[in-house]
Amino acid sequence: MKLSRLRRYPLLPIAVLLAILFIPALFAEWLAPHDPYQSHLRNRLQPPVFWGGTWDFVLGTDRLGRCVLSRIMHGAQYALAISAVGIFVGAAIGTLLGLVAGYARGWTDIVVMRLVDISLALPSILLALAFAAAWGPSFEAVIIVVAFVLWAYFARQIRAEVLSIRERDFVARARVAGGSHARIVLLHILPNVVNTVVVMATLQVGVVILLEAALSFLGIGVPRPTPAWGLLVADGRWLVVSAWWISFFPGVAILLAVLSVNLLGDWLRDRLDPELIEV
């Protein structure tokens, strides 16, 4: 297919990337060739099939003889689960506070924006270290860190849009008609910011995948022996020269996942933003 046709149908390459990554993740229990936790010590550090290995372990094995391909597939499940739950919680909190701050203004707006400034000023790695020290590495701790990092971005963006929307004529007519504040916010303002929330949530998936991988790589994210992508990269960091595939293929999975969701976010923004739609 020519490049010009790909530009006419930009969703096609995005759909191919998403299918390659997320279909195996959703059906890893059936598609993975091996148990991601099972060790095959007789086959430890076996190279990929194209590097002299066998078809039993297509992408090779790690130092405990575990199948790299199976662990990547199951690791994608954790990446998607953390992204979905963390972004949902962060988007819900941020959107609610952004709506309240933008509509109410005054002291409510000041307090919410100062909380946003505090949240943006705190390093996510430092926050994760605090959670790990208090409760230890866990799936729940990563979700809390993700939600804490993301809600401020949603709150700031939604508040900025609400400040503009609340001055429009249809909101003024709703006030004159006797609509309550809650009714105006839920029925007239919220529908006008949903597109922004969807686009932001899609674009944040890549950020969450990188954050989760970084936390797991440092040992303060998802605990072992969970096959999280960051842990897979960390497992091979001391064997980069002799067994490069242990870290390389999980790194490629992270790269393709972030690239595909960022392209999808850009595509959604072009389709949902009325200012970018070609007439």
C-alpha positions as YAML, in Angstrom:
chain: A
units: angstrom
residues:
- id: 1
  name: MET
  ca: [0.00, 0.00, 0.00]
- id: 2
  name: LYS
  ca: [1.33, 3.42, -0.94]
- id: 3
  name: LEU
  ca: [2.10, 6.06, 1.66]
- id: 4
  name: SER
  ca: [-0.54, 8.37, 0.19]
- id: 5
  name: ARG
  ca: [-3.22, 5.74, 0.81]
- id: 6
  name: LEU
  ca: [-2.04, 5.27, 4.39]
- id: 7
  name: ARG
  ca: [-2.50, 9.01, 4.87]
- id: 8
  name: ARG
  ca: [-6.04, 8.74, 3.51]
- id: 9
  name: TYR
  ca: [-6.77, 5.88, 5.91]
- id: 10
  name: PRO
  ca: [-4.58, 6.68, 8.94]
- id: 11
  name: LEU
  ca: [-6.53, 4.34, 11.20]
- id: 12
  name: LEU
  ca: [-5.28, 1.25, 9.32]
- id: 13
  name: PRO
  ca: [-1.64, 1.21, 10.56]
- id: 14
  name: ILE
  ca: [-2.85, 2.18, 14.03]
- id: 15
  name: ALA
  ca: [-5.33, -0.72, 14.04]
- id: 16
  name: VAL
  ca: [-2.59, -3.13, 12.92]
- id: 17
  name: LEU
  ca: [-0.30, -2.03, 15.78]
- id: 18
  name: LEU
  ca: [-3.11, -2.26, 18.32]
- id: 19
  name: ALA
  ca: [-4.13, -5.70, 17.08]
- id: 20
  name: ILE
  ca: [-0.57, -7.05, 17.22]
- id: 21
  name: LEU
  ca: [-0.14, -5.87, 20.80]
- id: 22
  name: PHE
  ca: [-3.52, -5.99, 22.48]
- id: 23
  name: ILE
  ca: [-5.17, -9.09, 20.98]
- id: 24
  name: PRO
  ca: [-2.40, -11.35, 22.35]
- id: 25
  name: ALA
  ca: [-2.71, -9.49, 25.65]
- id: 26
  name: LEU
  ca: [-6.46, -9.99, 25.91]
- id: 27
  name: PHE
  ca: [-6.21, -13.67, 24.99]
- id: 28
  name: ALA
  ca: [-2.83, -14.45, 26.55]
- id: 29
  name: GLU
  ca: [-4.28, -17.34, 28.55]
- id: 30
  name: TRP
  ca: [-5.02, -19.18, 25.30]
- id: 31
  name: LEU
  ca: [-2.36, -17.81, 22.93]
- id: 32
  name: ALA
  ca: [0.72, -17.93, 25.18]
- id: 33
  name: PRO
  ca: [2.74, -21.07, 24.33]
- id: 34
  name: HIS
  ca: [3.91, -21.62, 27.93]
- id: 35
  name: ASP
  ca: [3.06, -20.77, 31.52]
- id: 36
  name: PRO
  ca: [4.81, -17.44, 32.18]
- id: 37
  name: TYR
  ca: [5.80, -18.59, 35.67]
- id: 38
  name: GLN
  ca: [7.04, -22.06, 34.75]
- id: 39
  name: SER
  ca: [10.80, -22.59, 34.68]
- id: 40
  name: HIS
  ca: [12.59, -24.82, 32.17]
- id: 41
  name: LEU
  ca: [16.08, -24.86, 33.64]
- id: 42
  name: ARG
  ca: [17.38, -27.20, 30.96]
- id: 43
  name: ASN
  ca: [16.48, -24.53, 28.40]
- id: 44
  name: ARG
  ca: [17.71, -21.47, 30.33]
- id: 45
  name: LEU
  ca: [19.10, -18.56, 28.28]
- id: 46
  name: GLN
  ca: [17.98, -20.15, 25.02]
- id: 47
  name: PRO
  ca: [18.17, -17.61, 22.15]
- id: 48
  name: PRO
  ca: [15.26, -16.70, 19.83]
- id: 49
  name: VAL
  ca: [14.43, -19.02, 16.96]
- id: 50
  name: PHE
  ca: [16.08, -16.74, 14.39]
- id: 51
  name: TRP
  ca: [19.25, -16.56, 16.53]
- id: 52
  name: GLY
  ca: [19.81, -20.29, 16.73]
- id: 53
  name: GLY
  ca: [16.99, -21.26, 19.10]
- id: 54
  name: THR
  ca: [14.02, -23.56, 18.66]
- id: 55
  name: TRP
  ca: [10.35, -23.06, 17.86]
- id: 56
  name: ASP
  ca: [9.41, -24.19, 21.37]
- id: 57
  name: PHE
  ca: [10.61, -20.79, 22.63]
- id: 58
  name: VAL
  ca: [10.18, -18.39, 19.73]
- id: 59
  name: LEU
  ca: [11.67, -15.35, 21.52]
- id: 60
  name: GLY
  ca: [14.01, -17.35, 23.72]
- id: 61
  name: THR
  ca: [14.09, -17.90, 27.47]
- id: 62
  name: ASP
  ca: [15.41, -15.99, 30.48]
- id: 63
  name: ARG
  ca: [17.93, -17.07, 33.11]
- id: 64
  name: LEU
  ca: [15.33, -19.29, 34.79]
- id: 65
  name: GLY
  ca: [14.22, -20.87, 31.52]
- id: 66
  name: ARG
  ca: [10.89, -19.03, 31.37]
- id: 67
  name: CYS
  ca: [9.42, -18.28, 27.94]
- id: 68
  name: VAL
  ca: [10.03, -14.63, 27.02]
- id: 69
  name: LEU
  ca: [7.11, -14.50, 24.58]
- id: 70
  name: SER
  ca: [4.64, -15.86, 27.14]
- id: 71
  name: ARG
  ca: [5.83, -13.41, 29.78]
- id: 72
  name: ILE
  ca: [5.50, -10.47, 27.36]
- id: 73
  name: MET
  ca: [1.92, -11.50, 26.52]
- id: 74
  name: HIS
  ca: [0.90, -11.79, 30.16]
- id: 75
  name: GLY
  ca: [2.81, -8.60, 31.02]
- id: 76
  name: ALA
  ca: [0.64, -6.73, 28.53]
- id: 77
  name: GLN
  ca: [-2.40, -7.70, 30.60]
- id: 78
  name: TYR
  ca: [-0.97, -5.97, 33.65]
- id: 79
  name: ALA
  ca: [0.01, -2.91, 31.60]
- id: 80
  name: LEU
  ca: [-3.52, -2.61, 30.19]
- id: 81
  name: ALA
  ca: [-5.19, -3.25, 33.55]
- id: 82
  name: ILE
  ca: [-3.09, -0.63, 35.34]
- id: 83
  name: SER
  ca: [-3.65, 1.85, 32.51]
- id: 84
  name: ALA
  ca: [-7.42, 1.31, 32.42]
- id: 85
  name: VAL
  ca: [-8.03, 1.46, 36.18]
- id: 86
  name: GLY
  ca: [-5.49, 4.21, 36.92]
- id: 87
  name: ILE
  ca: [-6.65, 6.46, 34.09]
- id: 88
  name: PHE
  ca: [-10.32, 5.91, 34.93]
- id: 89
  name: VAL
  ca: [-9.80, 6.89, 38.56]
- id: 90
  name: GLY
  ca: [-7.54, 9.83, 37.70]
- id: 91
  name: ALA
  ca: [-9.85, 11.07, 34.94]
- id: 92
  name: ALA
  ca: [-12.95, 10.78, 37.13]
- id: 93
  name: ILE
  ca: [-11.40, 12.73, 40.01]
- id: 94
  name: GLY
  ca: [-9.76, 15.30, 37.75]
- id: 95
  name: THR
  ca: [-12.86, 15.88, 35.63]
- id: 96
  name: LEU
  ca: [-15.09, 16.30, 38.69]
- id: 97
  name: LEU
  ca: [-12.74, 18.79, 40.34]
- id: 98
  name: GLY
  ca: [-12.17, 20.61, 37.05]
- id: 99
  name: LEU
  ca: [-15.91, 21.01, 36.54]
- id: 100
  name: VAL
  ca: [-16.43, 22.29, 40.08]
- id: 101
  name: ALA
  ca: [-13.46, 24.68, 39.98]
- id: 102
  name: GLY
  ca: [-14.28, 26.10, 36.56]
- id: 103
  name: TYR
  ca: [-17.98, 26.57, 37.26]
- id: 104
  name: ALA
  ca: [-17.88, 27.78, 40.87]
- id: 105
  name: ARG
  ca: [-14.71, 29.88, 40.58]
- id: 106
  name: GLY
  ca: [-13.82, 31.96, 43.65]
- id: 107
  name: TRP
  ca: [-12.20, 30.21, 46.60]
- id: 108
  name: THR
  ca: [-13.19, 26.79, 45.27]
- id: 109
  name: ASP
  ca: [-11.20, 27.43, 42.11]
- id: 110
  name: ILE
  ca: [-8.21, 28.71, 44.10]
- id: 111
  name: VAL
  ca: [-8.12, 25.70, 46.43]
- id: 112
  name: VAL
  ca: [-8.45, 23.16, 43.61]
- id: 113
  name: MET
  ca: [-5.75, 24.84, 41.52]
- id: 114
  name: ARG
  ca: [-3.35, 24.94, 44.47]
- id: 115
  name: LEU
  ca: [-3.93, 21.21, 44.97]
- id: 116
  name: VAL
  ca: [-3.18, 20.75, 41.28]
- id: 117
  name: ASP
  ca: [0.07, 22.69, 41.66]
- id: 118
  name: ILE
  ca: [1.07, 20.53, 44.64]
- id: 119
  name: SER
  ca: [0.28, 17.33, 42.75]
- id: 120
  name: LEU
  ca: [2.27, 18.39, 39.69]
- id: 121
  name: ALA
  ca: [5.21, 19.41, 41.87]
- id: 122
  name: LEU
  ca: [5.55, 15.98, 43.55]
- id: 123
  name: PRO
  ca: [7.78, 13.53, 41.60]
- id: 124
  name: SER
  ca: [5.93, 10.32, 40.80]
- id: 125
  name: ILE
  ca: [9.00, 8.20, 41.56]
- id: 126
  name: LEU
  ca: [9.29, 9.76, 45.03]
- id: 127
  name: LEU
  ca: [5.61, 9.08, 45.67]
- id: 128
  name: ALA
  ca: [6.01, 5.47, 44.54]
- id: 129
  name: LEU
  ca: [9.01, 5.08, 46.86]
- id: 130
  name: ALA
  ca: [6.89, 6.32, 49.77]
- id: 131
  name: PHE
  ca: [4.12, 3.82, 48.99]
- id: 132
  name: ALA
  ca: [6.64, 1.00, 48.55]
- id: 133
  name: ALA
  ca: [8.24, 1.84, 51.91]
- id: 134
  name: ALA
  ca: [4.86, 1.96, 53.65]
- id: 135
  name: TRP
  ca: [3.06, -1.03, 52.10]
- id: 136
  name: GLY
  ca: [5.58, -2.66, 49.79]
- id: 137
  name: PRO
  ca: [5.40, -2.98, 46.00]
- id: 138
  name: SER
  ca: [1.87, -3.87, 44.88]
- id: 139
  name: PHE
  ca: [-0.61, -3.59, 42.02]
- id: 140
  name: GLU
  ca: [-2.80, -1.27, 44.11]
- id: 141
  name: ALA
  ca: [0.10, 1.06, 44.96]
- id: 142
  name: VAL
  ca: [0.90, 1.53, 41.27]
- id: 143
  name: ILE
  ca: [-2.73, 2.40, 40.51]
- id: 144
  name: ILE
  ca: [-2.78, 4.96, 43.34]
- id: 145
  name: VAL
  ca: [0.41, 6.55, 42.02]
- id: 146
  name: VAL
  ca: [-0.98, 6.64, 38.47]
- id: 147
  name: ALA
  ca: [-4.27, 8.22, 39.59]
- id: 148
  name: PHE
  ca: [-2.43, 10.76, 41.78]
- id: 149
  name: VAL
  ca: [-0.17, 11.75, 38.89]
- id: 150
  name: LEU
  ca: [-2.93, 12.04, 36.26]
- id: 151
  name: TRP
  ca: [-5.85, 13.70, 38.03]
- id: 152
  name: ALA
  ca: [-4.12, 17.10, 38.07]
- id: 153
  name: TYR
  ca: [-3.69, 17.13, 34.28]
- id: 154
  name: PHE
  ca: [-7.38, 16.38, 33.75]
- id: 155
  name: ALA
  ca: [-8.46, 18.93, 36.36]
- id: 156
  name: ARG
  ca: [-6.39, 21.73, 34.86]
- id: 157
  name: GLN
  ca: [-7.51, 21.10, 31.27]
- id: 158
  name: ILE
  ca: [-11.21, 20.61, 32.10]
- id: 159
  name: ARG
  ca: [-11.24, 23.68, 34.35]
- id: 160
  name: ALA
  ca: [-9.82, 25.78, 31.48]
- id: 161
  name: GLU
  ca: [-12.54, 24.60, 29.10]
- id: 162
  name: VAL
  ca: [-15.32, 25.06, 31.65]
- id: 163
  name: LEU
  ca: [-14.25, 28.68, 32.21]
- id: 164
  name: SER
  ca: [-14.95, 29.29, 28.52]
- id: 165
  name: ILE
  ca: [-18.10, 27.19, 28.23]
- id: 166
  name: ARG
  ca: [-19.83, 28.72, 31.28]
- id: 167
  name: GLU
  ca: [-19.87, 32.12, 29.53]
- id: 168
  name: ARG
  ca: [-21.66, 30.88, 26.41]
- id: 169
  name: ASP
  ca: [-25.25, 31.75, 25.58]
- id: 170
  name: PHE
  ca: [-26.76, 28.29, 26.07]
- id: 171
  name: VAL
  ca: [-25.47, 28.20, 29.66]
- id: 172
  name: ALA
  ca: [-26.88, 31.68, 30.32]
- id: 173
  name: ARG
  ca: [-30.27, 30.61, 28.92]
- id: 174
  name: ALA
  ca: [-30.21, 27.52, 31.18]
- id: 175
  name: ARG
  ca: [-29.65, 29.81, 34.20]
- id: 176
  name: VAL
  ca: [-32.50, 32.10, 33.14]
- id: 177
  name: ALA
  ca: [-34.75, 29.05, 32.72]
- id: 178
  name: GLY
  ca: [-34.16, 28.23, 36.39]
- id: 179
  name: GLY
  ca: [-31.83, 25.28, 35.99]
- id: 180
  name: SER
  ca: [-29.92, 24.29, 39.12]
- id: 181
  name: HIS
  ca: [-26.14, 24.41, 39.20]
- id: 182
  name: ALA
  ca: [-25.89, 20.63, 39.22]
- id: 183
  name: ARG
  ca: [-28.26, 20.33, 36.26]
- id: 184
  name: ILE
  ca: [-26.35, 22.95, 34.26]
- id: 185
  name: VAL
  ca: [-23.01, 21.27, 34.93]
- id: 186
  name: LEU
  ca: [-24.21, 17.73, 34.19]
- id: 187
  name: LEU
  ca: [-26.50, 18.39, 31.22]
- id: 188
  name: HIS
  ca: [-24.95, 21.41, 29.53]
- id: 189
  name: ILE
  ca: [-21.25, 21.65, 30.42]
- id: 190
  name: LEU
  ca: [-20.15, 18.04, 30.92]
- id: 191
  name: PRO
  ca: [-21.22, 16.85, 27.43]
- id: 192
  name: ASN
  ca: [-19.05, 19.59, 25.93]
- id: 193
  name: VAL
  ca: [-15.88, 18.36, 27.66]
- id: 194
  name: VAL
  ca: [-16.37, 14.61, 27.15]
- id: 195
  name: ASN
  ca: [-14.39, 14.64, 23.89]
- id: 196
  name: THR
  ca: [-11.46, 16.25, 25.66]
- id: 197
  name: VAL
  ca: [-11.58, 13.67, 28.44]
- id: 198
  name: VAL
  ca: [-11.60, 10.80, 25.92]
- id: 199
  name: VAL
  ca: [-8.66, 12.19, 23.95]
- id: 200
  name: MET
  ca: [-6.65, 12.94, 27.09]
- id: 201
  name: ALA
  ca: [-7.34, 9.48, 28.51]
- id: 202
  name: THR
  ca: [-6.15, 7.84, 25.29]
- id: 203
  name: LEU
  ca: [-2.98, 9.91, 25.18]
- id: 204
  name: GLN
  ca: [-2.24, 9.12, 28.83]
- id: 205
  name: VAL
  ca: [-2.17, 5.35, 28.21]
- id: 206
  name: GLY
  ca: [1.36, 5.63, 26.82]
- id: 207
  name: VAL
  ca: [2.41, 7.74, 29.81]
- id: 208
  name: VAL
  ca: [1.01, 5.16, 32.23]
- id: 209
  name: ILE
  ca: [2.70, 2.26, 30.43]
- id: 210
  name: LEU
  ca: [6.06, 4.04, 30.67]
- id: 211
  name: LEU
  ca: [5.45, 4.99, 34.31]
- id: 212
  name: GLU
  ca: [4.47, 1.45, 35.28]
- id: 213
  name: ALA
  ca: [7.50, 0.04, 33.44]
- id: 214
  name: ALA
  ca: [9.82, 2.52, 35.16]
- id: 215
  name: LEU
  ca: [8.41, 1.74, 38.61]
- id: 216
  name: SER
  ca: [8.62, -2.01, 38.04]
- id: 217
  name: PHE
  ca: [12.14, -1.69, 36.66]
- id: 218
  name: LEU
  ca: [13.18, 0.06, 39.88]
- id: 219
  name: GLY
  ca: [11.49, -2.60, 41.99]
- id: 220
  name: ILE
  ca: [8.82, -0.29, 43.44]
- id: 221
  name: GLY
  ca: [5.97, -1.20, 41.11]
- id: 222
  name: VAL
  ca: [4.34, -4.55, 40.46]
- id: 223
  name: PRO
  ca: [6.10, -7.16, 42.66]
- id: 224
  name: ARG
  ca: [7.92, -10.24, 41.40]
- id: 225
  name: PRO
  ca: [7.38, -12.79, 39.95]
- id: 226
  name: THR
  ca: [4.62, -10.95, 38.05]
- id: 227
  name: PRO
  ca: [5.68, -10.67, 34.39]
- id: 228
  name: ALA
  ca: [5.38, -6.87, 34.20]
- id: 229
  name: TRP
  ca: [7.24, -5.33, 31.27]
- id: 230
  name: GLY
  ca: [9.49, -3.24, 33.50]
- id: 231
  name: LEU
  ca: [10.51, -6.33, 35.46]
- id: 232
  name: LEU
  ca: [11.23, -8.21, 32.24]
- id: 233
  name: VAL
  ca: [13.58, -5.44, 31.12]
- id: 234
  name: ALA
  ca: [15.22, -5.40, 34.55]
- id: 235
  name: ASP
  ca: [15.74, -9.19, 34.50]
- id: 236
  name: GLY
  ca: [18.02, -8.91, 31.49]
- id: 237
  name: ARG
  ca: [19.93, -5.75, 32.30]
- id: 238
  name: TRP
  ca: [22.97, -7.71, 33.55]
- id: 239
  name: LEU
  ca: [22.87, -10.06, 30.55]
- id: 240
  name: VAL
  ca: [22.60, -7.54, 27.73]
- id: 241
  name: VAL
  ca: [25.75, -8.82, 26.00]
- id: 242
  name: SER
  ca: [25.22, -12.56, 26.36]
- id: 243
  name: ALA
  ca: [21.39, -12.75, 26.40]
- id: 244
  name: TRP
  ca: [20.18, -9.50, 24.84]
- id: 245
  name: TRP
  ca: [16.73, -10.86, 23.98]
- id: 246
  name: ILE
  ca: [15.60, -10.91, 27.63]
- id: 247
  name: SER
  ca: [15.46, -7.10, 27.78]
- id: 248
  name: PHE
  ca: [15.18, -6.31, 24.07]
- id: 249
  name: PHE
  ca: [11.79, -7.82, 23.27]
- id: 250
  name: PRO
  ca: [9.97, -6.40, 26.32]
- id: 251
  name: GLY
  ca: [11.50, -3.03, 25.42]
- id: 252
  name: VAL
  ca: [10.17, -3.36, 21.87]
- id: 253
  name: ALA
  ca: [6.73, -4.22, 23.29]
- id: 254
  name: ILE
  ca: [6.79, -1.04, 25.42]
- id: 255
  name: LEU
  ca: [7.88, 1.01, 22.40]
- id: 256
  name: LEU
  ca: [5.15, -0.32, 20.11]
- id: 257
  name: ALA
  ca: [2.45, -0.04, 22.78]
- id: 258
  name: VAL
  ca: [3.26, 3.61, 23.53]
- id: 259
  name: LEU
  ca: [3.56, 4.42, 19.82]
- id: 260
  name: SER
  ca: [0.24, 2.80, 18.92]
- id: 261
  name: VAL
  ca: [-1.80, 4.45, 21.69]
- id: 262
  name: ASN
  ca: [-0.22, 7.85, 20.98]
- id: 263
  name: LEU
  ca: [-1.13, 7.52, 17.29]
- id: 264
  name: LEU
  ca: [-4.65, 6.50, 18.30]
- id: 265
  name: GLY
  ca: [-4.89, 9.54, 20.58]
- id: 266
  name: ASP
  ca: [-3.78, 11.85, 17.77]
- id: 267
  name: TRP
  ca: [-6.32, 10.24, 15.43]
- id: 268
  name: LEU
  ca: [-9.12, 10.70, 17.97]
- id: 269
  name: ARG
  ca: [-8.12, 14.30, 18.55]
- id: 270
  name: ASP
  ca: [-8.28, 15.02, 14.81]
- id: 271
  name: ARG
  ca: [-11.71, 13.40, 14.59]
- id: 272
  name: LEU
  ca: [-13.28, 14.79, 17.76]
- id: 273
  name: ASP
  ca: [-11.91, 18.34, 17.84]
- id: 274
  name: PRO
  ca: [-14.27, 20.51, 15.74]
- id: 275
  name: GLU
  ca: [-11.51, 23.06, 15.15]
- id: 276
  name: LEU
  ca: [-9.37, 20.42, 13.42]
- id: 277
  name: ILE
  ca: [-12.10, 18.84, 11.29]
- id: 278
  name: GLU
  ca: [-11.68, 19.76, 7.65]
- id: 279
  name: VAL
  ca: [-14.64, 21.46, 6.12]
...
